[in-house]
């Protein structure tokens, strides 16, 4: 199938000396070869979109990336409700298509569509491929458009039927504003927005016949008297009457190609100062003809005018290689080019980069320079920074000789932990600072001398205490040790036995405790601690002693518990607990009332009865659990008692009635029910 597309733009200049008005028309300056072109089936895309739709810009963005022979018509509404459309033609066409939610693109009429939730380049490209590959009627569509001036356009259409039978179709011609006056949700003009729909009629064309018609369209009565010739497109489509699918589409641009927008919004801003030397350049470009792609020439340098650096790049950013010079003024300019070879040169801009100073000299050392008696576990710190606010890294030199050797490089913090130092030793250190541009400042060589070693502290605070009696045979030994030199480690020798002086049982242990195992009953033990520091200095503690208990402790017996086993919720009941401790130790009791409440009693004598009251707030069955604990920490087994609180406190049972109900458990069912038993 071959089709001809004829572009004819007729110039008409009419001068009126009476009114001083000028009427103009313009004929396209395309070459004769371009006036008639062979064409295949062109796909029509009608995009239902809205000014307040948050998803429409994405759908439109993906649509512009579809590759193929297709024409776009934007059916643009001002709200989600199509009744608020910008033009009656828009509303009418959306109703014909059965528009749902926005956005939605219709392909070749109602052949297929892509809705907002399916918006992607892949789905839209698939829709195009489906339409481009389908069979269509063999009809030619020729379109001639003449700009008459004053928002008037003459449109001539010929439809040629190349089929062997009559073609029954329908024709649309869309009057479109290329760069729309209406903006989408992100403030960008819609592409090819519909202003009006003409030739909206059925046609019947005999085999090998031609259907022709002419119309003059006037935008002024519709409120479009301010349209511009170069911003108008006419798209015509022929639909099959049988299924409303498009058989052919063609278009004519009324005016001429418009050059790209003037480059604007430079970053860094024009005349900016103190700009980072890592700065990249960016600008706003684009083209009023949305279907044109734009490329950019970048002029950049330290001379005015700047030299051409990059040609024909599509991006609106440029990253200069390497770092810029400090405290340097740069000049730059952007020239935009479109597909038609039209260009627009932007103004010359300039900016000045920041200066740079080396980092601050390292200062305020800690330990201070020349300081003595410094702890052997001291950390080093200093003050650094940069006058320009740049991040700073530090190299640290540290040694017992001067000049010191480097031990750390490229660290960001201003502290250093050298570990445990030697006693009574002089150390030398230095800091070198670097900023991110490799400017450097070297500090002075500082020094300090560590403390002299002192023997460990005298071991003290023995447990068991010196002279203590009745000590549990399972007791552990502990004491307080340490060293007056912070950071110095201490180890301990433990002497322990039944003789005085006691024998050595453990040496060089780090913990300040010792487990002698199970000791003998009623026996006196002697023990002594000797402390050693890391330098071999030692301190011997006193010889302490203690005597173990005469007999081993035996836990209390399982306690007894007595009291009411049935009652009413909300009433206090008293329970008596007691137990015997084999060692005659005092005991205390732990009671779990099974309602979320627990309690410990005070200590009482062995065998003494203890009365404890409790209130259950809710009806139910509860298990009281009681255990005893003696003064040596040993605990008894648990004793339990089940109680029922089936009644509310308003329905207390008389003791005689309670006895009768217990003697005759199957009697008086109604009474039992009323009492909640």
C-alpha positions as CSV (number, residue, x, y, z in Angstrom):
1,X,0.0,0.0,0.0
2,X,1.4,3.4,-1.0
3,X,0.1,6.7,0.1
4,X,0.9,10.3,-0.8
5,X,1.3,13.1,1.7
6,X,1.2,16.6,0.2
7,X,2.2,19.6,2.2
8,X,1.0,22.9,0.7
9,X,1.2,26.1,2.6
10,X,-0.1,29.1,0.6
11,X,1.2,32.6,1.4
12,X,-1.3,35.4,1.0
13,X,-0.3,39.0,1.8
14,X,-3.1,41.5,1.8
15,X,-2.5,45.1,2.6
16,X,-5.3,47.6,3.4
17,X,-4.3,51.2,3.2
18,X,-7.7,52.1,4.7
19,X,-7.6,50.2,8.0
20,X,-3.8,49.6,8.1
21,X,-4.4,45.8,8.7
22,X,-2.1,43.1,7.4
23,X,-3.4,39.6,6.4
24,X,-0.8,37.0,5.7
25,X,-0.5,33.4,4.6
26,X,2.7,31.3,4.2
27,X,3.5,28.4,1.8
28,X,5.9,25.7,3.0
29,X,9.4,26.0,1.7
30,X,10.0,22.3,1.4
31,X,11.6,20.9,-1.7
32,X,9.5,19.4,-4.6
33,X,10.9,16.0,-3.6
34,X,9.5,16.4,-0.1
35,X,6.1,17.5,-1.3
36,X,5.1,14.0,-2.2
37,X,6.3,11.0,-0.1
38,X,5.6,7.3,-0.1
39,X,4.1,6.3,3.2
40,X,3.1,3.0,5.0
41,X,0.3,2.7,7.5
42,X,0.7,5.3,10.2
43,X,-0.6,4.5,13.7
44,X,-2.8,7.0,15.5
45,X,-2.4,7.5,19.3
46,X,-5.0,9.5,21.2
47,X,-3.9,10.2,24.8
48,X,-6.6,10.8,27.4
49,X,-4.9,13.1,29.9
50,X,-5.7,15.7,32.5
51,X,-4.1,18.8,34.1
52,X,-4.5,17.4,37.6
53,X,-3.5,13.8,36.9
54,X,-0.3,12.8,38.8
55,X,0.4,9.8,36.6
56,X,-0.2,11.4,33.2
57,X,3.3,13.0,32.9
58,X,5.0,9.6,33.2
59,X,2.7,8.0,30.6
60,X,3.4,10.9,28.3
61,X,7.2,10.6,29.0
62,X,7.2,6.8,28.1
63,X,5.1,7.4,25.0
64,X,7.6,9.8,23.6
65,X,10.2,7.0,23.7
66,X,8.2,4.7,21.5
67,X,10.0,4.0,18.2
68,X,7.9,3.9,15.0
69,X,5.6,5.7,12.6
70,X,2.9,7.2,14.7
71,X,1.0,10.4,15.3
72,X,-0.1,11.8,18.7
73,X,-3.3,13.6,19.7
74,X,-3.6,14.8,23.3
75,X,-7.2,14.8,24.6
76,X,-6.7,17.2,27.5
77,X,-9.1,17.8,30.3
78,X,-8.7,20.1,33.3
79,X,-10.0,17.7,35.9
80,X,-10.6,14.0,36.3
81,X,-14.2,14.5,35.3
82,X,-14.3,14.8,31.5
83,X,-17.2,17.2,31.8
84,X,-14.6,19.8,32.7
85,X,-12.7,19.3,29.4
86,X,-10.9,22.2,27.7
87,X,-12.9,21.9,24.5
88,X,-16.2,20.4,23.5
89,X,-14.4,18.4,20.8
90,X,-12.2,16.8,23.6
91,X,-15.2,15.8,25.6
92,X,-17.0,14.4,22.6
93,X,-14.0,12.3,21.5
94,X,-13.3,11.0,25.0
95,X,-17.0,9.9,25.3
96,X,-16.7,8.1,21.9
97,X,-13.7,6.2,23.1
98,X,-15.3,5.3,26.4
99,X,-12.6,7.0,28.5
100,X,-12.0,5.5,32.0
101,X,-9.4,6.7,34.5
102,X,-6.5,8.9,33.4
103,X,-4.1,8.4,31.8
104,X,-5.1,6.1,29.0
105,X,-3.7,6.0,25.4
106,X,-5.9,4.6,22.6
107,X,-4.1,3.1,19.6
108,X,-5.7,3.2,16.1
109,X,-9.0,4.2,17.5
110,X,-10.3,1.4,19.7
111,X,-8.0,-1.3,18.5
112,X,-6.1,-1.4,21.8
113,X,-5.3,0.8,24.7
114,X,-2.8,1.2,27.6
115,X,-4.0,2.5,31.0
116,X,-2.1,4.4,33.6
117,X,-1.3,1.4,35.8
118,X,0.3,-0.3,32.8
119,X,2.4,2.7,31.8
120,X,5.9,1.6,30.7
121,X,7.9,2.0,27.5
122,X,7.6,-1.8,27.0
123,X,3.8,-1.9,27.1
124,X,3.5,1.2,24.9
125,X,6.0,-0.1,22.4
126,X,4.1,-3.4,22.3
127,X,0.8,-1.6,21.6
128,X,2.5,0.2,18.7
129,X,4.0,-3.0,17.3
130,X,0.5,-4.7,17.5
131,X,-1.1,-1.9,15.5
132,X,1.7,-1.4,13.0
133,X,1.7,-5.1,12.1
134,X,-2.1,-5.5,11.6
135,X,-3.9,-5.6,8.2
136,X,-5.6,-2.3,7.1
137,X,-7.7,-1.3,4.1
138,X,-5.8,0.0,1.1
139,X,-6.7,3.7,1.2
140,X,-4.6,6.8,0.6
141,X,-5.1,9.9,2.6
142,X,-3.9,13.2,1.1
143,X,-4.0,16.4,3.3
144,X,-3.4,20.0,2.1
145,X,-3.3,22.8,4.7
146,X,-3.2,26.5,4.0
147,X,-2.7,29.2,6.7
148,X,-5.0,32.1,5.9
149,X,-4.0,34.3,8.9
150,X,-6.1,35.6,11.7
151,X,-6.4,32.1,13.2
152,X,-8.0,30.7,10.0
153,X,-6.9,27.5,8.3
154,X,-8.1,26.0,5.0
155,X,-8.0,22.2,5.0
156,X,-8.3,20.0,1.8
157,X,-8.7,16.3,2.2
158,X,-8.7,13.5,-0.5
159,X,-9.3,9.9,0.4
160,X,-8.5,7.4,-2.5
161,X,-9.9,3.9,-2.3
162,X,-7.5,1.3,-3.8
163,X,-9.7,-1.6,-2.8
164,X,-11.8,-3.7,-5.2
165,X,-15.0,-2.8,-3.5
166,X,-16.6,0.3,-1.9
167,X,-14.8,1.6,1.2
168,X,-17.1,2.6,4.0
169,X,-15.2,4.8,6.5
170,X,-15.2,7.7,8.8
171,X,-12.8,10.7,8.7
172,X,-11.5,12.9,11.5
173,X,-9.2,15.9,11.2
174,X,-7.7,17.1,14.5
175,X,-6.6,20.8,14.9
176,X,-3.7,20.6,17.4
177,X,-1.6,23.1,19.3
178,X,1.9,21.6,19.3
179,X,3.1,23.3,22.5
180,X,-0.2,23.5,24.4
181,X,-1.4,26.5,26.4
182,X,-2.4,23.9,29.1
183,X,0.1,22.5,31.5
184,X,0.2,19.0,33.0
185,X,0.6,18.0,36.7
186,X,4.3,19.0,36.7
187,X,3.9,22.3,34.9
188,X,4.9,21.2,31.4
189,X,2.8,22.0,28.3
190,X,0.9,19.1,26.8
191,X,2.1,17.9,23.4
192,X,-0.3,18.2,20.4
193,X,-3.3,19.2,22.5
194,X,-6.7,19.1,20.7
195,X,-8.3,22.4,19.9
196,X,-11.1,21.2,17.6
197,X,-12.2,18.3,15.5
198,X,-13.3,18.8,11.9
199,X,-14.4,16.4,9.0
200,X,-16.1,14.3,11.7
201,X,-18.3,12.4,9.3
202,X,-18.9,9.1,7.5
203,X,-17.6,8.6,4.0
204,X,-18.3,6.1,1.2
205,X,-15.7,5.8,-1.6
206,X,-16.3,3.6,-4.6
207,X,-13.6,1.3,-5.8
208,X,-10.8,3.3,-7.4
209,X,-12.7,6.4,-6.4
210,X,-11.7,9.6,-4.6
211,X,-13.6,11.3,-1.8
212,X,-12.7,15.0,-1.4
213,X,-13.8,17.9,0.8
214,X,-12.6,21.3,1.9
215,X,-13.2,23.3,5.1
216,X,-12.1,26.6,6.5
217,X,-11.5,26.5,10.2
218,X,-11.7,29.7,12.3
219,X,-10.2,29.4,15.9
220,X,-11.5,32.9,17.0
221,X,-15.1,31.9,17.9
222,X,-13.8,29.0,19.9
223,X,-11.5,31.3,22.0
224,X,-8.3,30.4,20.0
225,X,-7.8,33.6,18.1
226,X,-4.3,33.9,19.5
227,X,-2.9,30.7,18.0
228,X,0.4,31.0,16.2
229,X,1.0,29.5,12.7
230,X,4.3,27.7,13.6
231,X,2.6,26.1,16.7
232,X,-0.3,24.4,14.8
233,X,-0.5,20.8,13.5
234,X,-3.3,19.1,11.6
235,X,-3.6,15.3,11.9
236,X,-6.2,13.4,9.8
237,X,-7.3,9.8,10.2
238,X,-9.6,7.5,8.3
239,X,-11.5,4.9,10.4
240,X,-13.3,1.8,9.2
241,X,-17.0,2.0,9.8
242,X,-17.2,-1.7,10.6
243,X,-15.0,-1.6,13.7
244,X,-13.8,2.0,14.3
245,X,-10.2,1.0,13.7
246,X,-7.8,3.4,11.9
247,X,-6.8,2.5,8.4
248,X,-4.6,5.5,7.7
249,X,-3.3,8.6,9.4
250,X,-1.3,11.6,8.1
251,X,-0.3,15.0,9.3
252,X,0.7,18.5,8.2
253,X,2.5,21.1,10.2
254,X,0.9,24.5,9.4
255,X,4.0,26.6,9.9
256,X,7.7,26.1,10.1
257,X,10.2,24.5,12.5
258,X,10.9,26.6,15.6
259,X,14.5,26.8,16.9
260,X,15.3,25.4,20.3
261,X,14.7,27.3,23.5
262,X,17.4,29.7,24.6
263,X,19.6,27.8,27.2
264,X,18.8,29.1,30.7
265,X,19.0,28.5,34.4
266,X,22.8,28.0,34.5
267,X,24.4,26.1,37.4
268,X,26.7,27.5,38.8
269,X,24.6,30.6,38.5
270,X,25.9,33.5,36.4
271,X,28.4,35.6,38.3
272,X,28.5,33.0,41.2
273,X,31.5,33.0,43.5
274,X,33.2,30.6,45.9
275,X,32.2,27.7,43.6
276,X,33.6,24.3,44.4
277,X,36.4,23.2,42.1
278,X,34.5,19.8,41.7
279,X,31.5,21.7,40.2
280,X,29.7,20.4,37.2
281,X,27.7,22.5,34.7
282,X,24.0,22.2,34.1
283,X,21.3,24.2,32.3
284,X,17.8,24.1,31.0
285,X,17.3,23.5,27.3
286,X,14.6,21.8,25.2
287,X,12.6,22.7,22.1
288,X,9.1,24.1,21.6
289,X,8.5,21.3,19.1
290,X,8.3,18.3,21.5
291,X,9.0,15.8,18.7
292,X,12.4,17.3,18.0
293,X,15.5,16.0,19.8
294,X,18.0,18.6,20.9
295,X,21.8,18.4,21.2
296,X,24.2,20.9,22.8
297,X,27.5,22.5,22.1
298,X,29.4,23.4,25.2
299,X,31.9,26.3,25.3
300,X,34.0,26.5,28.4
301,X,37.3,27.9,29.6
302,X,39.2,30.7,31.4
303,X,39.2,33.0,28.4
304,X,36.4,35.2,27.1
305,X,34.9,34.1,24.8
306,X,35.3,30.5,25.8
307,X,36.4,27.7,23.4
308,X,34.2,24.9,22.1
309,X,34.8,21.9,24.4
310,X,32.0,19.4,23.4
311,X,29.8,19.2,20.4
312,X,26.4,17.5,19.8
313,X,25.9,16.1,23.3
314,X,22.3,15.2,24.3
315,X,22.7,15.8,28.0
316,X,22.1,19.2,29.7
317,X,25.0,18.7,32.0
318,X,28.8,18.8,31.6
319,X,31.5,17.6,33.9
320,X,34.8,19.3,33.4
321,X,37.7,16.7,33.5
322,X,39.6,16.9,36.8
323,X,39.4,19.7,39.3
324,X,39.0,23.3,38.3
325,X,41.6,25.9,39.4
326,X,41.3,27.6,42.7
327,X,40.3,31.3,42.7
328,X,39.8,31.2,38.9
329,X,37.0,32.9,36.8
330,X,35.5,30.5,34.2
331,X,33.4,31.5,31.2
332,X,30.9,29.2,29.4
333,X,28.1,29.2,26.9
334,X,25.6,26.7,25.5
335,X,24.4,26.5,21.8
336,X,21.3,24.3,21.2
337,X,20.6,22.4,18.0
338,X,17.4,20.6,16.9
339,X,16.8,17.9,14.3
340,X,16.1,20.4,11.6
341,X,19.5,22.1,12.0
342,X,18.0,25.2,13.8
343,X,20.2,26.5,16.6
344,X,19.9,28.9,19.5
345,X,22.9,30.4,21.3
346,X,22.7,31.1,24.9
347,X,24.3,34.0,26.7
348,X,27.8,33.9,28.0
349,X,27.9,33.0,31.7
350,X,30.7,33.1,34.2
351,X,31.6,32.0,37.7
352,X,34.6,32.2,40.0
353,X,35.9,29.2,42.0
354,X,36.7,29.2,45.6
355,X,40.2,29.7,47.0
356,X,41.9,27.2,49.3
357,X,44.2,27.4,52.3
358,X,46.1,24.6,53.9
359,X,44.7,22.9,57.0
360,X,45.1,24.5,60.4
361,X,48.4,23.8,62.1
362,X,47.9,20.9,64.6
363,X,47.8,22.3,68.1
364,X,46.7,21.7,71.7
365,X,48.4,18.4,72.2
366,X,47.2,16.1,75.0
367,X,49.4,15.0,76.8
368,X,50.8,18.5,76.7
369,X,54.3,19.1,75.2
370,X,56.9,18.2,77.9
371,X,54.4,16.8,80.3
372,X,55.6,14.2,82.9
373,X,54.0,11.5,85.0
374,X,51.6,10.6,82.1
375,X,49.5,7.5,82.6
376,X,50.8,4.5,80.7
377,X,47.3,4.0,79.2
378,X,46.8,7.7,78.1
379,X,45.3,8.5,74.7
380,X,46.7,11.2,72.4
381,X,44.6,14.0,71.1
382,X,45.0,17.3,69.3
383,X,43.1,20.2,67.6
384,X,43.0,20.2,63.8
385,X,40.5,21.4,61.3
386,X,40.6,23.6,58.2
387,X,40.0,27.3,57.7
388,X,37.9,26.6,54.6
389,X,35.8,24.0,56.4
390,X,37.2,21.1,54.3
391,X,37.3,17.6,55.8
392,X,40.8,16.9,57.1
393,X,42.7,13.6,57.4
394,X,45.7,13.1,59.7
395,X,49.0,11.2,59.6
396,X,50.4,10.4,63.1
397,X,54.1,9.9,63.9
398,X,54.9,8.3,67.3
399,X,58.1,6.7,68.7
400,X,60.5,6.7,71.7
401,X,63.1,8.5,69.5
402,X,63.1,11.8,67.6
403,X,62.1,12.3,64.9
404,X,59.3,9.8,65.4
405,X,58.2,7.2,62.8
406,X,54.8,7.2,61.1
407,X,52.3,4.8,62.7
408,X,48.9,5.9,61.2
409,X,47.9,7.6,57.9
410,X,44.8,9.1,56.6
411,X,42.7,8.9,59.7
412,X,39.7,11.3,60.2
413,X,39.6,11.5,64.0
414,X,41.8,13.7,66.2
415,X,42.6,11.0,68.8
416,X,45.0,8.1,68.9
417,X,45.3,5.1,71.3
418,X,48.9,3.9,71.5
419,X,48.1,1.0,73.8
420,X,49.8,0.5,77.1
421,X,53.0,2.4,77.2
422,X,56.2,1.8,79.1
423,X,56.8,3.2,82.5
424,X,59.2,6.2,83.0
425,X,59.7,6.5,79.2
426,X,59.9,9.6,77.0
427,X,57.7,9.5,73.8
428,X,57.8,11.8,70.8
429,X,54.9,12.4,68.4
430,X,53.8,14.7,65.5
431,X,50.7,15.3,63.4
432,X,50.5,16.1,59.7
433,X,47.2,17.4,58.4
434,X,45.8,17.0,54.8
435,X,42.8,18.5,53.2
436,X,40.9,16.9,50.3
437,X,43.0,18.9,47.8
438,X,46.3,17.5,49.2
439,X,47.2,20.8,50.9
440,X,49.1,20.0,54.0
441,X,50.2,21.4,57.4
442,X,52.9,19.8,59.6
443,X,52.8,20.2,63.3
444,X,55.7,20.4,65.8
445,X,57.3,17.4,67.4
446,X,55.8,17.1,70.9
447,X,57.0,14.9,73.7
448,X,55.9,13.6,77.1
449,X,57.3,11.2,79.8
450,X,55.2,8.5,81.4
451,X,54.8,7.9,85.1
452,X,57.1,5.8,87.3
453,X,55.9,2.4,88.3
454,X,54.4,1.9,91.8
455,X,53.9,-1.6,93.5
456,X,50.3,-2.9,93.5
457,X,47.8,-1.9,96.1
458,X,47.7,-3.9,99.4
459,X,45.1,-6.6,99.1
460,X,42.1,-5.7,101.3
461,X,38.4,-6.3,102.1
462,X,38.6,-10.1,102.5
463,X,35.4,-12.1,102.2
464,X,34.9,-14.1,104.4
465,X,36.0,-11.4,106.8
466,X,39.1,-11.8,108.9
467,X,38.1,-13.8,112.0
468,X,34.6,-14.6,110.7
469,X,32.9,-17.8,112.1
470,X,30.1,-20.0,111.0
471,X,31.2,-19.7,107.4
472,X,29.4,-21.9,104.9
473,X,31.6,-24.7,103.7
474,X,30.7,-23.8,100.1
475,X,31.8,-20.2,100.4
476,X,34.1,-18.6,97.9
477,X,37.0,-16.2,98.8
478,X,37.2,-12.7,97.4
479,X,39.2,-9.5,98.0
480,X,40.0,-6.0,96.6
481,X,43.3,-5.6,94.7
482,X,44.3,-3.3,91.8
483,X,47.2,-1.0,91.2
484,X,47.8,2.7,91.7
485,X,49.1,3.1,88.1
486,X,46.0,3.4,85.8
487,X,46.3,0.8,83.1
488,X,48.8,-1.4,84.8
489,X,47.7,-5.1,85.0
490,X,47.7,-7.0,88.2
491,X,47.9,-10.8,88.8
492,X,47.5,-12.6,92.1
493,X,49.0,-15.5,94.0
494,X,46.6,-17.2,96.5
495,X,47.8,-19.0,99.6
496,X,45.2,-21.1,101.4
497,X,45.1,-23.9,103.9
498,X,44.6,-25.1,107.5
499,X,48.1,-24.1,108.6
500,X,49.6,-20.7,109.3
501,X,51.3,-19.6,107.1
502,X,49.1,-21.2,104.4
503,X,50.6,-22.9,101.3
504,X,50.5,-21.5,97.8
505,X,47.5,-23.0,95.8
506,X,47.2,-20.7,92.8
507,X,49.7,-18.3,91.1
508,X,49.4,-15.6,88.5
509,X,45.6,-15.5,88.3
510,X,43.8,-12.3,87.1
511,X,40.5,-12.5,89.0
512,X,40.1,-11.3,92.6
513,X,38.3,-14.4,93.8
514,X,39.1,-18.1,94.6
515,X,36.9,-21.2,94.9
516,X,38.4,-23.5,97.5
517,X,35.7,-26.2,97.0
518,X,33.8,-27.8,99.8
519,X,35.6,-27.1,103.1
520,X,35.6,-29.1,106.3
521,X,33.1,-28.4,109.0
522,X,34.1,-26.5,112.1
523,X,37.6,-25.8,110.8
524,X,39.8,-22.7,110.8
525,X,41.3,-21.8,107.4
526,X,44.2,-19.3,106.8
527,X,44.7,-17.4,103.5
528,X,46.8,-14.7,102.0
529,X,47.0,-12.8,98.7
530,X,50.2,-11.5,97.0
531,X,49.7,-9.0,94.1
532,X,52.1,-8.6,91.2
533,X,52.1,-5.8,88.5
534,X,53.4,-5.9,84.9
535,X,56.8,-4.8,86.0
536,X,57.3,-7.5,88.5
537,X,56.6,-5.3,91.6
538,X,54.6,-7.2,94.3
539,X,52.7,-6.4,97.5
540,X,51.8,-9.1,100.1
541,X,48.6,-8.9,102.0
542,X,48.0,-9.9,105.6
543,X,47.2,-13.5,106.6
544,X,43.5,-13.7,107.2
545,X,41.5,-16.5,108.8
546,X,37.9,-17.7,109.3
547,X,36.2,-20.7,110.8
548,X,33.5,-22.8,109.0
549,X,30.1,-23.7,110.5
550,X,29.8,-26.5,113.0
551,X,27.1,-28.3,110.9
552,X,26.0,-28.0,107.3
553,X,22.9,-26.0,106.7
554,X,19.7,-27.9,106.0
555,X,16.9,-26.2,104.1
556,X,13.6,-25.6,106.0
557,X,10.9,-28.3,105.9
558,X,8.0,-28.0,103.4
559,X,5.6,-25.5,105.1
560,X,2.0,-26.1,106.0
561,X,-0.9,-23.9,105.0
562,X,-4.4,-23.8,106.5
563,X,-7.4,-21.7,105.8
564,X,-10.7,-21.4,103.9
565,X,-10.9,-23.4,100.7
566,X,-14.2,-21.8,99.5
567,X,-15.6,-18.4,99.7
568,X,-16.7,-15.3,97.8
569,X,-14.7,-13.0,95.6
570,X,-14.0,-9.6,97.1
571,X,-13.8,-10.9,100.7
572,X,-10.6,-11.1,102.7
573,X,-9.6,-14.6,104.0
574,X,-6.8,-15.4,106.4
575,X,-4.3,-18.3,106.0
576,X,-1.8,-19.7,108.6
577,X,1.6,-20.9,107.4
578,X,4.4,-22.4,109.4
579,X,7.5,-24.7,109.1
580,X,10.4,-26.1,111.1
581,X,14.0,-25.3,110.2
582,X,16.4,-28.1,111.1
583,X,19.1,-25.6,112.0
584,X,16.7,-23.5,114.0
585,X,17.3,-20.6,111.6
586,X,14.7,-17.9,111.2
587,X,12.6,-18.3,108.1
588,X,10.5,-16.2,105.8
589,X,7.7,-17.3,103.5
590,X,7.0,-16.6,99.8
591,X,3.3,-16.8,98.8
592,X,2.0,-17.0,95.2
593,X,-1.8,-16.3,95.4
594,X,-2.4,-17.4,91.7
595,X,-4.1,-14.2,90.8
596,X,-1.1,-12.3,89.7
597,X,-0.1,-11.3,93.3
598,X,2.9,-12.6,95.2
599,X,4.6,-11.5,98.4
600,X,7.5,-12.2,100.9
601,X,6.8,-12.1,104.6
602,X,9.3,-10.9,107.3
603,X,11.6,-13.5,109.1
604,X,9.9,-15.5,111.8
605,X,11.2,-18.1,114.3
606,X,11.3,-21.7,113.4
607,X,7.9,-23.3,114.1
608,X,6.1,-19.9,114.6
609,X,2.7,-19.7,113.0
610,X,2.2,-16.7,110.6
611,X,-1.2,-15.4,109.6
612,X,-1.6,-13.8,106.2
613,X,-4.7,-12.3,104.7
614,X,-5.7,-12.1,101.0
615,X,-8.6,-11.0,98.8
616,X,-9.4,-12.5,95.4
617,X,-11.2,-9.9,93.4
618,X,-12.7,-12.3,90.8
619,X,-14.6,-15.6,91.0
620,X,-12.6,-18.7,90.1
621,X,-10.5,-21.6,91.3
622,X,-7.0,-20.7,92.6
623,X,-4.0,-22.7,93.8
624,X,-2.0,-21.1,96.7
625,X,1.7,-21.9,96.6
626,X,4.0,-21.4,99.6
627,X,7.7,-22.0,100.2
628,X,10.1,-21.1,103.1
629,X,13.6,-19.7,103.0
630,X,16.1,-19.6,105.9
631,X,18.6,-16.9,106.8
632,X,21.4,-18.8,105.0
633,X,19.5,-18.6,101.7
634,X,18.3,-22.2,101.4
635,X,14.7,-22.8,100.4
636,X,12.1,-25.5,101.1
637,X,9.9,-27.4,98.7
638,X,6.5,-25.9,97.7
639,X,3.3,-26.5,99.5
640,X,-0.1,-25.9,97.7
641,X,-3.7,-25.3,98.7
642,X,-6.6,-25.2,96.2
643,X,-9.4,-22.6,96.9
644,X,-12.6,-21.8,95.2
645,X,-14.2,-18.4,95.0
646,X,-17.6,-19.3,93.3
647,X,-19.6,-16.5,94.9
648,X,-19.7,-12.8,94.9
649,X,-19.3,-11.2,98.3
650,X,-23.1,-10.5,98.4
651,X,-23.9,-14.2,98.5
652,X,-22.0,-15.6,101.5
653,X,-23.2,-19.0,102.7
654,X,-24.1,-19.6,106.3
655,X,-21.8,-22.2,107.9
656,X,-24.7,-24.5,108.8
657,X,-26.0,-24.3,105.2
658,X,-22.4,-24.9,103.9
659,X,-22.2,-28.1,106.1
660,X,-25.6,-29.3,104.8
661,X,-24.5,-28.8,101.2
662,X,-21.3,-30.7,101.9
663,X,-23.2,-33.7,103.5
664,X,-25.7,-33.8,100.6
665,X,-23.7,-32.9,97.4
666,X,-26.4,-34.0,95.0
667,X,-29.3,-32.3,96.8
668,X,-30.8,-28.8,96.3
669,X,-29.7,-28.3,92.7
670,X,-31.7,-25.2,92.3
671,X,-30.2,-23.7,95.4
672,X,-26.7,-24.6,94.3
673,X,-27.4,-22.9,90.9
674,X,-28.6,-19.7,92.5
675,X,-25.5,-19.7,94.8
676,X,-23.2,-20.3,91.9
677,X,-21.9,-23.6,93.4
